[in-house]
Every structure is written in structure tokens, then in C-alpha cells.
Amino acid sequence: MAKKIKFPLTMKNDVKVRTIEDLREYFDLEKVVEYFLDGKLLAWLDARYYEKESDAIQSLQKDDEKLQQKLCNIFDVEYDGKTLSSVNLENILEHNRRLNELKQFTSDATILNQINQVAFNQEELARLLDDGIHDIYLFNNSFTIPLQKKNRHYIGIGNTEVVIPSQEKVDFQAKGIQFDNIHFDALYEKIHNAPSQKKDDTCIYNQPVCRVNSPVQMIGQSEDTNTEYTKEEKGQGVIEIPFWMRRKNEDTSTEYKKDEKDQSVIDIPVWMRRK
């Protein structure tokens, strides 16, 4: 026969009760109702062989209008309807439903104990953000992340998608925004994974552009134009050198040209030489 695991019930102010005497002394109706609804109360009684109370608990119905009073009677605790009628069974049922759903995806006690920081939908995310919560758990859904809310840590549970409302890559580190166990929406995923654009080597001096992507060797000059051409030794790619780039000094490895209009000087690198 499998050994029954004994666990305490936690009452108000984090008091742990292990005997029925402790339960009566620290009785918290709201917690007892919660344990009754999720089955822990019955398991606690069975593990300690409190058979009388166990049988009484099994005879109760969750929708019984006098459930609270009957629970008090079972444990010989005075029931004061005026002070304890505020116990909201619907809230307790909803709490247990969310907890059970969460347990299908994680057994992490840290997360389960912080279920009030778990957003199941966008509305709940907005409430947590407005409350200033830093660590927010996003549960198995799609969520739009407001970029103006800085210094937040979003942790996904299950299949969690975050939608980033931006047409360009976002510097999340600068905003203090962290993500764990999530994936971006398809549109932003492309932006996020796009390679960074390198700076262009093009230099413009109010003249036709000369674009050089690799070392070349000057091999000739056109007879009928004022344009020189180069050919890349390996790729055989042709690069056009505009007419305004002319050799000035034959005994140096650098060519210069002074523009007649703006008097700017263009420096031609050493590897560009006239054949």
C-alpha cells in the first residue's frame, strides 16, 4: 500500500496546521473553503485518519448555500455569518481553476505561489502593469507589449507570443525590458533577426559616385571618354572611376584631383594604380 503523504494546511499569517486541534485554533474559513474546493482538505483528513470529519466533508456539495456554516460545524468552530459571509466562493473557484490550469504547464513552486502575477490575457497584463509589477508571467497566449512601460521582466509559460508594436529593431536593454521563454510575433521576428546594415563606403563630393568594394588594379583608360575603368583580379568585376579622378603626381602612390568648383581634394588609395 502506498504511503500517505502528510502535508500541513496553511492558514492566515502563514500558520501551518498539522492536527485537527491546530486547525480549530487557527481556523480561517476562507482558507478552509479553498482547501475544500481543491480537495486538499479531504486529503489532509484522510492522511491523518480523521474518518468522521472525512466522511462529513465528502457529503458536502460545492454549490451548497450553507457550505460555510457546515464546514464550521464539522470542525466545531463557531460560525458568525456576519463576519464570514464575505467569503466569495466564485473567486475561490476561479483561483483554483487558474491554479490547476497553470499546473498543467509548470510545477515550479515559485510561479504557483505567485499566481497573482500571472497574466492569462491582455486585460490582466494591463492590470499588472498599472500595479507596477516588475516580474510578470505571461501564460500560454498572445500579448502586446507596451514599449513605454520600462524596466519589466516578462516570463513566458507555455506557448507565449509577444507582439512588439514597432517597425524597427527595439533596443530592449536600453528600456530595461527582459524576456524569457517567449517568441516574437512573425512581423517583428523578421525585424529582430534581420542582419544589421553596414555603413556604405560611398563618398560623394557633388560628383558622380565612385563605389569600391575590393582592392583593384587600374588597367586602362577609354579612348573616347574621360572615364577610367578597373577590373577586379579574381571576380573580373568592372568598377567605373569618374572622369574627375585624374593622376596628379607620377612619382607617388597616391592620386589627387582638385575640384574646380568646391576645391575639395579626393584621395585615391594606394592600391588603385594606373597600369
C-alpha positions in Angstrom: 0.0 0.0 0.0 1.3 3.4 -0.9 2.3 5.6 2.0 0.1 8.6 2.6 2.0 11.8 2.4 1.2 14.2 5.2 1.3 17.9 4.5 0.3 20.8 6.6 -2.5 23.2 5.7 -1.5 26.9 5.7 -3.9 29.3 7.5 -3.8 33.0 7.8 -0.4 34.7 8.6 1.3 31.6 7.1 0.5 29.4 10.1 1.0 25.7 9.4 -1.5 23.3 11.0 -0.9 19.6 11.2 -3.5 18.4 13.7 -7.2 19.0 14.0 -6.6 20.8 17.2 -4.3 23.3 15.4 -7.0 23.6 12.7 -9.6 24.6 15.2 -7.3 27.1 16.9 -6.1 28.8 13.8 -9.3 28.2 11.7 -9.5 30.5 8.7 -12.8 30.0 6.9 -11.7 31.4 3.6 -8.7 29.1 3.5 -10.7 26.1 4.7 -13.3 26.7 1.9 -10.4 26.9 -0.6 -8.9 23.6 0.6 -12.3 22.0 0.5 -12.9 23.1 -3.1 -9.5 21.9 -4.4 -9.6 18.6 -2.5 -6.7 19.3 -0.2 -8.9 19.4 3.0 -10.1 15.8 2.3 -6.6 14.6 1.5 -5.3 16.2 4.7 -8.0 14.5 6.8 -7.5 11.1 5.1 -3.7 11.2 5.6 -4.3 11.5 9.4 -7.3 9.1 9.6 -9.8 11.7 10.7 -12.5 9.4 9.4 -15.5 11.2 11.0 -14.6 14.6 9.6 -13.6 13.0 6.2 -17.0 11.4 5.8 -18.7 14.6 6.7 -16.6 16.5 4.1 -17.4 14.0 1.4 -21.1 14.6 1.9 -20.9 18.3 1.2 -21.8 19.9 -2.2 -19.8 22.8 -3.6 -22.9 24.7 -4.5 -24.5 24.3 -1.1 -25.7 27.7 0.1 -24.8 26.7 3.7 -21.4 25.4 2.8 -19.5 27.8 5.1 -21.7 27.1 8.1 -21.5 23.3 7.6 -17.7 23.5 7.4 -17.6 25.3 10.7 -19.9 22.7 12.3 -17.8 19.8 11.1 -14.8 21.2 12.9 -16.7 22.5 16.0 -15.9 26.1 15.1 -18.4 28.9 15.8 -19.9 30.3 12.7 -20.5 34.0 12.6 -22.5 34.7 9.4 -22.0 38.5 9.7 -18.2 38.4 9.7 -17.6 35.4 7.4 -20.2 35.9 4.8 -17.8 37.9 2.7 -16.0 34.7 1.6 -16.5 34.7 -2.2 -16.9 31.2 -3.4 -16.7 32.3 -7.1 -13.3 33.9 -6.5 -12.0 30.8 -4.8 -13.3 28.6 -7.6 -11.7 30.9 -10.2 -8.4 30.9 -8.3 -8.4 27.1 -8.1 -9.3 26.8 -11.8 -6.4 29.1 -12.8 -4.1 27.2 -10.5 -5.0 23.8 -11.9 -4.6 25.1 -15.5 -1.2 26.6 -14.6 -0.1 23.2 -13.1 -0.6 21.6 -16.5 2.4 23.6 -17.8 4.7 24.0 -14.7 5.3 22.6 -11.3 7.6 25.5 -10.3 6.5 26.4 -6.8 7.8 29.9 -7.2 5.4 30.5 -10.1 2.5 28.7 -8.5 2.9 30.8 -5.3 2.9 34.0 -7.4 -0.2 33.2 -9.4 -1.5 36.7 -8.8 1.4 37.9 -11.0 0.3 35.6 -13.9 -1.5 37.2 -16.8 -3.8 34.9 -18.7 -4.9 37.6 -21.2 -4.1 41.2 -22.3 -6.5 42.8 -19.8 -4.8 41.0 -16.9 -1.4 42.1 -18.3 -2.6 45.8 -18.3 -3.7 45.5 -14.7 -0.4 44.1 -13.6 1.5 46.8 -15.5 -0.7 49.5 -13.9 0.0 48.0 -10.5 3.7 48.4 -11.1 4.6 44.7 -11.1 8.2 44.1 -12.3 8.2 40.3 -12.9 5.2 39.3 -14.9 4.3 35.8 -16.1 2.6 35.5 -19.4 0.5 32.4 -19.7 0.1 30.5 -23.0 -1.4 33.3 -25.0 -0.5 36.3 -27.3 0.3 39.6 -25.6 1.1 43.1 -26.9 4.0 44.6 -25.0 3.7 48.4 -24.4 7.2 49.7 -25.0 6.6 52.8 -22.9 6.5 50.6 -19.8 10.2 50.3 -19.0 12.0 48.1 -16.5 9.8 45.0 -16.8 10.7 41.3 -16.9 8.3 39.1 -18.9 8.4 35.3 -18.4 6.5 33.1 -20.7 4.7 29.9 -19.6 3.6 27.5 -22.3 3.4 28.8 -25.9 3.6 32.5 -25.3 3.8 35.0 -28.1 4.7 38.7 -27.5 3.7 41.3 -30.1 6.1 44.2 -30.5 4.4 47.3 -31.9 7.5 48.6 -33.8 8.6 48.8 -37.4 12.3 48.8 -36.4 14.5 46.8 -34.1 14.0 47.8 -30.5 16.8 48.2 -28.0 15.2 46.4 -25.1 18.3 46.6 -23.0 18.1 50.4 -23.1 14.5 50.2 -22.0 15.2 47.7 -19.2 12.9 45.2 -20.8 13.8 41.5 -20.4 12.1 38.4 -22.0 12.4 34.7 -21.0 10.7 31.7 -22.7 8.7 33.7 -25.3 8.7 34.1 -29.0 8.1 37.3 -31.0 5.2 37.7 -33.4 6.0 36.9 -37.1 6.3 40.5 -38.2 8.7 41.6 -35.5 10.6 38.3 -35.7 11.8 39.3 -39.2 12.9 42.7 -38.0 14.6 41.3 -34.9 16.6 38.7 -36.9 17.4 40.9 -39.9 21.2 41.5 -40.2 22.5 44.9 -39.2 23.2 47.2 -42.1 26.8 48.1 -42.6 27.9 51.6 -43.3 28.3 52.4 -47.0 31.8 53.1 -48.4 30.4 55.6 -50.9 31.9 59.1 -50.8 30.1 61.9 -52.6 31.7 65.2 -53.5 29.0 66.7 -55.7 30.3 64.5 -58.5 29.4 61.0 -59.9 29.8 58.4 -57.2 32.8 56.0 -57.1 32.0 52.8 -55.1 34.9 50.4 -54.4 34.1 47.1 -52.6 37.5 45.4 -53.0 41.2 46.0 -54.0 41.6 46.5 -57.7 44.3 47.3 -60.3 43.9 50.1 -62.9 44.2 48.5 -66.3 43.4 51.2 -68.8 41.6 54.3 -70.0 38.8 54.7 -72.6 39.9 56.4 -75.8 36.7 58.2 -76.5 35.6 59.2 -72.9 37.1 60.8 -69.9 36.4 57.7 -67.8 38.9 55.2 -66.5 38.0 51.5 -65.7 39.3 48.9 -63.3 39.0 45.2 -63.2 39.0 43.1 -60.0 41.7 40.5 -60.4 39.6 37.5 -59.2 36.0 38.4 -59.8 36.6 40.3 -63.0 34.0 42.9 -61.9 34.3 46.3 -63.6 34.3 49.4 -61.4 33.8 52.8 -63.1 36.2 55.6 -62.0 34.6 59.0 -62.9 36.4 61.4 -65.2 37.2 63.8 -62.4 39.6 61.4 -60.8 42.9 62.1 -62.6 46.6 61.4 -61.8 48.4 64.4 -60.5 51.8 63.1 -59.4 53.6 60.4 -61.3 56.2 59.7 -58.6 53.8 58.9 -55.8 51.5 56.1 -55.0 48.6 58.4 -54.3 46.5 60.3 -56.9 44.7 63.6 -56.2 42.2 65.8 -58.0 41.1 69.2 -57.1 37.5 70.1 -57.9 37.2 73.3 -59.8 34.0 74.3 -58.0 34.4 73.4 -54.4 38.3 73.0 -54.3 37.9 69.7 -52.4 40.7 67.1 -52.6 39.9 63.4 -53.4 42.4 60.9 -52.1 42.8 57.7 -54.2 44.1 54.8 -52.2 47.5 53.3 -52.9 46.0 50.1 -54.4 44.4 52.0 -57.2 47.2 52.4 -59.7 47.4 53.2 -63.4 48.8 50.3 -65.4 
